[in-house]
Amino acid sequence: MTSTPGLRPITEADVPAVLALNHRFVDLLSPLDAERLLWLVGLADHADVVELDDRVVGFVLTMAPGSEYDSDNY
């Protein structure tokens, strides 16, 4: 039986898991380190992780219009 994924806010404890996911898919994303991730979390309109069976399996950061987000992928 498979659990249902859950969404919750990113915490500092999630940083290693989020960085590992980002690194795994860096060719589709942008390089990220802990300092940049925490800056983005503070800037984000929403900063959440997806959990499944008590494991972080995804993350999402959304930026509101007019934010100071500095990427071309806005």
QUIZI-V223085 format. One record per backbone hydrogen bond with DSSP energy under -1.0 kcal/mol. NH is the residue of the N-H (numbers start at 0). CO is the residue of the C=O. Records with the same first field share a line. If there is no record, write none. Layout:
BEGIN
NH = CO / CO
END
This chain:
BEGIN
5 = 50
7 = 48
9 = 46
13 = 10
14 = 11
17 = 13
18 = 14
19 = 15
20 = 16
21 = 17
22 = 18
23 = 19
24 = 20
25 = 22
27 = 24
28 = 24
36 = 32
37 = 33
38 = 34
39 = 35
40 = 36
41 = 37
42 = 38
43 = 39
44 = 61
45 = 61
47 = 59
48 = 7
49 = 57
50 = 5
51 = 54
54 = 51
56 = 49
57 = 49
59 = 47
61 = 45
66 = 63
73 = 71
END
